[in-house]
Every structure is written in C-alpha cells, then in structure tokens.
Amino acid sequence: MGINTLEFCEKLTGELDKIFVQGPVTGFLADNVLRTKFVGAQTVLLPEMELSGLGDYDRDTGFIKGTVKVSNQPYTLQMDRARSFQLDREDEDETGIANLAGQVLGEFVRTKVVPEIDAYCLSKLAGLAVSKNHTVSGTPATEAYKMFSDACAAVQNEIGFDESLVCFVNPTMWAAIQNSPELSRMLTVSDFTKGDVHYQVRSINGIPLLPVADNRMKSAYTFYDGSTVTKDGDGTVITDETVGGFVPTAEAKNIGLIIMPKNAASLVKKTERVRTFDPSQNQAADAYKFDYRTYYDLIVKNSAANSIYAYVY
C-alpha cells in the first residue's frame, strides 16, 4: 500500500472520527473518557474512588484516621461493529477514488453509524433507569412541567445542585415542553459543546434540551449481525439480518425523556478504522474495497448509576 493510500486512510479515519463524536446526539459523552485506560482488546478501566466521611476531632488524640479507596473498575466493551464496501474500478470519476470513497463512507457514518450509536446509548441509559425504578410518569400534553421538574429534582437529590445536567427528549415530549405554559416561558438559548464544536441549544434553567428522533428513543433494540437469515419450517423468511443496522424489539417502549448529569456516562471508542484495498489487491473483484470497523460502548460508572432518571411509556 503506497504512501498516498496510507495518508488517505489516516485522513479519512480522522474525518469519520469527527462525525462519530459530532454527529450523534449522545456524541458529547465521548468527552468524558479522558481518564480511561485500555487493558487488552476488550476491557477499559475507569477510576472509582471511595472516601471516609468526617468524624469528630479529639483534642487529646487529634484526627480520626479515614480511608481512601481508589480502584480501577474494569468494563468490557460490547459493540464491535463493521461493514465492507466495494467501489468498482469504473465508478471512479474525475474527482478521484479518494473523494468518492470519502463521500460513500461519510454518508455511511452519518446515516447508519450515528443513528445506531444514539439508539444503543439512549436505550442503555433508559434501561438502567428502569432497572433501578428511577422513572417519572404522567401525561406529557398536560403534565410536562411536573414530569420535567420531578425528574430534575430526583437527579439533584442524588448528586446535589452543582453538577451540570442534560436532558434528552423525544418528539412527543419536546412538543409538550414547547406547548407547556410553564416550561415554554422558561426556554432560553445556551451554549453546548460536543467535541471541539460549539452549538447553541434550547435549555431550561441551564439544562440543555436535546431533541432526538423517535426511532432512536426506544427502550430495546435488536442490532443485526449483517449475515443471518432466519426462516420458519416452510422456508419463509422471518428475519433478514443481512441488511444490517438495528430495529426496535417487539417489546420496546418509547423513551420520552432522560435526565442525567452530563458526566454520568462515557462513550468509549476503542477503534474506528478504515482499511483500503485497490483493485490489484482485491482478489474478489476488479474494485476498490473499503473496510470500516468501530468498537465502542457506553459506560456508566458505579458512582453515577443512581443519577439517571427517565420517562418510558
């Protein structure tokens, strides 16, 4: 592989990496991984700390000795996802194969990878909230203010009032907030950072509101393996996973709202890699071949697990 191809791969991977962080609504969670450390191929270590509380000072014996427990908690990444694409030699136009491949893979990441990352992360966050019974209930059309306030109060009761919060909402909840007489008056514009890009988003009391497409706000998904076809006894296709991607499970519920500390979870990526083969290297076809792989997971530290609340219906 020539130096030009290597430089192209490095540049393309860098551009796709930006889309990985900046594209998903949950992409800002990748900013929370500065202290992670990988050990082996699948495991990442996140630091956890436990401290003793205050004790009484004794004027004869002085200070009461406390303990500091610092440990690296291991987490195993779950999402190892990939696809391979071919561009026939004759598909190359005057812009060059590098530009054409960049367009194809860029569109792939924007339309396939980004939605899947959001769906996976948000379903995992909501699932954690439900498992701990950290949920709010109500009718968004008439009770949006109470639902939002109850969720915020519950999170702040866990972590205090100094931590920055963030709120994900589906279209139903977003419309209810905008139509709520109480909440609509509280909507302001605030700055929000994702990677190295600064955005302006609507917020309430300094809490950014991040609207998310409905198809990314379900409580459970099936992530297709890209190769399996399941048939019944008569040979009728039940499930065709060759299309890849993801779909909500039959039991999936809607996620209307998730409120959490901005730093409660980390979107950890082990690798995002593109391999390039020109037609002379591709033994299967007279075509350029591009392999894309990303290995990631959403990790919630034990110390933050009780600080996530959701509305699931």
C-alpha positions as CSV (number, residue, x, y, z in Angstrom):
1,M,0.0,0.0,0.0
2,G,1.5,3.3,-1.1
3,I,2.1,6.3,1.0
4,N,-0.7,8.2,-0.7
5,T,-3.2,5.4,0.2
6,L,-1.9,5.4,3.8
7,E,-2.3,9.2,4.1
8,F,-5.7,9.0,2.6
9,C,-6.8,6.3,5.1
10,E,-5.4,8.3,8.0
11,K,-7.2,11.5,6.8
12,L,-10.5,9.6,6.1
13,T,-10.4,7.9,9.5
14,G,-9.8,11.3,11.2
15,E,-12.8,12.8,9.4
16,L,-15.0,9.9,10.3
17,D,-13.9,10.1,13.9
18,K,-15.1,13.7,14.0
19,I,-18.5,12.6,12.6
20,F,-18.6,9.8,15.3
21,V,-18.3,12.5,18.1
22,Q,-20.1,15.4,16.5
23,G,-22.9,13.5,14.7
24,P,-24.7,11.6,17.4
25,V,-26.9,13.5,19.9
26,T,-25.0,11.4,22.5
27,G,-21.6,12.3,21.0
28,F,-20.7,14.7,23.8
29,L,-20.4,11.7,26.1
30,A,-17.2,10.9,24.3
31,D,-15.8,14.0,26.0
32,N,-16.0,12.1,29.3
33,V,-13.4,9.4,28.6
34,L,-10.1,11.3,29.2
35,R,-9.2,9.1,32.2
36,T,-10.0,5.8,30.7
37,K,-7.3,3.2,30.1
38,F,-7.5,0.1,27.9
39,V,-6.1,-3.2,29.0
40,G,-6.2,-5.8,26.3
41,A,-8.6,-5.8,23.4
42,Q,-12.0,-5.6,25.2
43,T,-11.5,-4.1,28.6
44,V,-11.3,-0.5,29.7
45,L,-10.5,0.7,33.2
46,L,-12.4,3.6,34.8
47,P,-11.2,5.0,38.1
48,E,-13.6,4.8,41.1
49,M,-12.9,6.4,44.4
50,E,-14.4,5.9,47.9
51,L,-13.7,8.2,50.9
52,S,-14.5,8.1,54.6
53,G,-16.8,10.8,55.9
54,L,-15.9,13.3,58.6
55,G,-15.5,12.2,62.2
56,D,-15.2,14.2,65.4
57,Y,-11.9,15.8,66.2
58,D,-10.5,14.7,69.6
59,R,-8.5,17.3,71.4
60,D,-6.4,14.7,73.1
61,T,-5.8,12.2,70.3
62,G,-6.3,14.6,67.4
63,F,-7.5,13.4,64.0
64,I,-9.5,10.3,63.3
65,K,-7.9,8.3,60.6
66,G,-10.0,7.9,57.4
67,T,-9.6,5.7,54.4
68,V,-9.2,6.4,50.7
69,K,-10.0,3.5,48.4
70,V,-9.0,4.1,44.7
71,S,-9.7,1.3,42.3
72,N,-9.8,0.9,38.5
73,Q,-13.1,-0.7,37.7
74,P,-13.0,-2.9,34.5
75,Y,-15.7,-2.7,31.9
76,T,-15.9,-4.8,28.8
77,L,-16.9,-3.2,25.5
78,Q,-19.9,-4.8,23.8
79,M,-20.4,-3.2,20.4
80,D,-17.9,-4.5,17.8
81,R,-19.5,-3.4,14.5
82,A,-18.2,-3.4,10.9
83,R,-19.0,-3.3,7.2
84,S,-17.2,-3.8,4.0
85,F,-17.9,-1.8,0.8
86,Q,-16.7,-2.2,-2.8
87,L,-16.5,0.5,-5.5
88,D,-16.0,-0.8,-9.0
89,R,-12.9,0.5,-10.8
90,E,-15.2,2.0,-13.4
91,D,-17.1,4.0,-10.7
92,E,-14.1,6.3,-10.3
93,D,-14.9,9.7,-11.8
94,E,-12.8,12.8,-12.4
95,T,-12.8,13.6,-8.6
96,G,-10.7,10.6,-7.9
97,I,-11.4,7.4,-5.9
98,A,-10.3,9.1,-2.6
99,N,-13.0,11.7,-2.9
100,L,-15.6,9.1,-3.9
101,A,-14.7,6.8,-1.1
102,G,-14.9,9.7,1.3
103,Q,-18.4,10.6,0.2
104,V,-19.6,6.9,0.5
105,L,-18.1,6.3,3.9
106,G,-19.0,9.7,5.2
107,E,-22.6,9.1,4.2
108,F,-22.5,5.6,5.8
109,V,-21.3,7.0,9.1
110,R,-23.9,9.8,9.1
111,T,-26.9,7.7,8.1
112,K,-26.1,4.3,9.6
113,V,-23.4,4.6,12.3
114,V,-24.6,7.8,14.0
115,P,-28.2,6.7,14.5
116,E,-27.1,3.3,15.8
117,I,-24.8,4.9,18.4
118,D,-27.6,7.1,19.7
119,A,-30.1,4.2,19.8
120,Y,-27.7,2.0,21.7
121,C,-26.6,4.6,24.2
122,L,-30.1,6.0,24.9
123,S,-31.7,2.6,25.3
124,K,-28.9,1.6,27.7
125,L,-29.4,4.7,29.8
126,A,-33.2,4.3,29.9
127,G,-32.7,0.6,30.7
128,L,-30.5,1.4,33.6
129,A,-33.1,4.0,34.9
130,V,-35.9,1.5,34.6
131,S,-33.9,-1.3,36.3
132,K,-33.5,1.0,39.4
133,N,-37.1,2.2,39.3
134,H,-35.8,5.7,38.6
135,T,-38.7,6.8,36.4
136,V,-41.3,9.5,36.3
137,S,-44.8,9.1,35.0
138,G,-47.6,11.4,33.7
139,T,-49.2,12.7,30.5
140,P,-46.8,14.9,28.6
141,A,-49.6,17.0,27.0
142,T,-50.8,18.2,30.3
143,E,-48.1,17.3,32.9
144,A,-44.8,18.1,31.1
145,Y,-43.8,20.7,33.7
146,K,-44.4,18.3,36.6
147,M,-42.6,15.4,34.8
148,F,-39.6,17.5,34.0
149,S,-39.4,19.0,37.4
150,D,-39.8,15.7,39.2
151,A,-37.0,14.1,37.1
152,C,-34.7,17.1,37.7
153,A,-35.4,17.1,41.5
154,A,-34.8,13.3,41.7
155,V,-31.4,13.6,39.9
156,Q,-30.4,16.6,42.0
157,N,-31.4,14.8,45.2
158,E,-28.8,12.2,44.2
159,I,-25.9,14.4,43.2
160,G,-26.6,17.9,44.6
161,F,-27.2,21.1,42.7
162,D,-23.7,21.9,41.4
163,E,-23.4,19.3,38.7
164,S,-24.4,20.1,35.1
165,L,-27.4,18.2,33.8
166,V,-28.5,17.3,30.3
167,C,-32.0,16.2,29.1
168,F,-32.8,14.1,26.0
169,V,-36.4,14.3,24.8
170,N,-38.3,12.5,22.0
171,P,-40.6,14.5,19.6
172,T,-43.7,14.0,21.8
173,M,-42.0,15.3,24.9
174,W,-40.3,18.1,23.0
175,A,-43.6,19.3,21.6
176,A,-45.2,19.0,25.1
177,I,-42.4,21.2,26.6
178,Q,-42.8,23.8,23.9
179,N,-46.6,23.9,24.5
180,S,-46.4,23.9,28.2
181,P,-47.4,27.3,29.6
182,E,-44.9,26.9,32.4
183,L,-41.9,25.5,30.5
184,S,-42.3,27.5,27.3
185,R,-41.7,30.7,29.3
186,M,-38.5,29.2,30.8
187,L,-36.9,28.2,27.4
188,T,-33.7,30.1,26.7
189,V,-30.7,29.6,24.4
190,S,-27.5,28.3,25.8
191,D,-24.1,27.1,24.6
192,F,-23.4,23.4,24.3
193,T,-20.1,21.8,23.4
194,K,-19.6,18.5,21.6
195,G,-16.1,17.5,20.8
196,D,-14.4,20.7,19.5
197,V,-17.6,22.2,18.1
198,H,-19.8,24.7,20.0
199,Y,-23.5,24.7,19.5
200,Q,-26.5,26.7,20.7
201,V,-29.4,24.7,22.1
202,R,-32.6,25.4,23.9
203,S,-32.4,25.0,27.7
204,I,-34.4,25.3,30.9
205,N,-32.7,26.6,34.0
206,G,-29.4,25.9,32.3
207,I,-30.2,22.3,31.5
208,P,-29.7,21.7,27.7
209,L,-32.6,20.0,25.9
210,L,-31.5,17.7,23.2
211,P,-34.4,16.5,20.9
212,V,-33.9,13.0,19.5
213,A,-35.6,11.3,16.6
214,D,-38.3,8.9,17.7
215,N,-36.6,5.9,16.1
216,R,-33.5,6.4,18.4
217,M,-35.6,6.7,21.5
218,K,-36.8,3.1,22.2
219,S,-36.1,1.0,25.3
220,A,-34.7,-2.0,23.4
221,Y,-33.2,-2.8,20.0
222,T,-32.0,-5.8,18.0
223,F,-28.7,-5.0,16.3
224,Y,-28.5,-7.1,13.2
225,D,-25.3,-9.1,12.6
226,G,-25.3,-8.4,8.8
227,S,-25.3,-12.1,7.8
228,T,-28.0,-14.2,9.4
229,V,-31.3,-15.1,7.7
230,T,-33.9,-16.9,9.9
231,K,-36.6,-19.0,8.3
232,D,-39.5,-21.0,9.6
233,G,-40.2,-24.6,8.8
234,D,-41.8,-23.8,5.4
235,G,-38.7,-21.8,4.3
236,T,-40.4,-18.4,4.8
237,V,-38.0,-15.7,5.9
238,I,-38.8,-14.5,9.4
239,T,-35.8,-12.2,9.9
240,D,-33.3,-11.0,7.3
241,E,-30.3,-9.5,9.2
242,T,-28.2,-9.1,6.0
243,V,-29.5,-5.5,5.7
244,G,-27.5,-4.7,8.9
245,G,-28.4,-1.9,11.2
246,F,-30.9,-2.0,14.1
247,V,-34.6,-2.3,14.8
248,P,-36.7,-1.9,17.9
249,T,-37.6,-5.2,19.6
250,A,-41.2,-6.2,19.7
251,E,-41.4,-5.4,23.4
252,A,-39.7,-2.0,23.0
253,K,-41.3,1.0,24.7
254,N,-40.9,4.7,23.9
255,I,-38.4,6.8,25.8
256,G,-39.9,10.2,26.3
257,L,-37.2,11.8,28.5
258,I,-33.9,11.1,30.1
259,I,-32.3,13.5,32.6
260,M,-28.8,12.8,33.9
261,P,-25.6,14.6,34.9
262,K,-23.6,15.5,31.8
263,N,-20.6,13.5,33.0
264,A,-22.5,10.4,34.3
265,A,-21.7,8.2,31.3
266,S,-18.8,7.8,28.9
267,L,-19.0,6.9,25.2
268,V,-15.8,4.9,24.9
269,K,-14.4,4.0,21.5
270,K,-11.6,1.5,21.2
271,T,-11.1,1.9,17.5
272,E,-12.6,3.4,14.3
273,R,-10.6,2.1,11.4
274,V,-10.8,2.1,7.6
275,R,-8.8,-0.3,5.6
276,T,-8.4,0.4,1.8
277,F,-7.5,-2.0,-0.9
278,D,-7.1,-1.1,-4.6
279,P,-8.3,-3.4,-7.4
280,S,-4.9,-5.1,-7.7
281,Q,-5.1,-6.1,-4.1
282,N,-8.7,-7.1,-4.1
283,Q,-8.9,-10.8,-5.1
284,A,-12.7,-10.9,-5.2
285,A,-13.5,-8.2,-7.8
286,D,-12.0,-5.5,-10.0
287,A,-12.9,-2.9,-7.4
288,Y,-11.7,-0.8,-4.6
289,K,-12.5,-2.3,-1.3
290,F,-13.1,-0.4,2.0
291,D,-13.4,-2.0,5.4
292,Y,-15.0,0.1,8.2
293,R,-14.9,-1.0,11.8
294,T,-15.9,0.7,15.1
295,Y,-15.6,-0.8,18.5
296,Y,-17.4,1.1,21.2
297,D,-19.7,1.1,24.3
298,L,-21.5,3.4,26.7
299,I,-20.1,3.0,30.2
300,V,-21.9,4.3,33.3
301,K,-19.6,4.4,36.4
302,N,-21.0,2.7,39.5
303,S,-20.9,6.0,41.4
304,A,-23.2,7.6,38.8
305,A,-25.7,4.7,38.3
306,N,-28.3,6.2,40.6
307,S,-28.3,9.6,39.0
308,I,-30.2,8.8,35.7
309,Y,-33.9,9.2,35.5
310,A,-36.3,8.6,32.6
311,Y,-39.8,8.6,31.4
312,V,-40.6,5.4,29.5
313,Y,-44.0,4.6,28.1
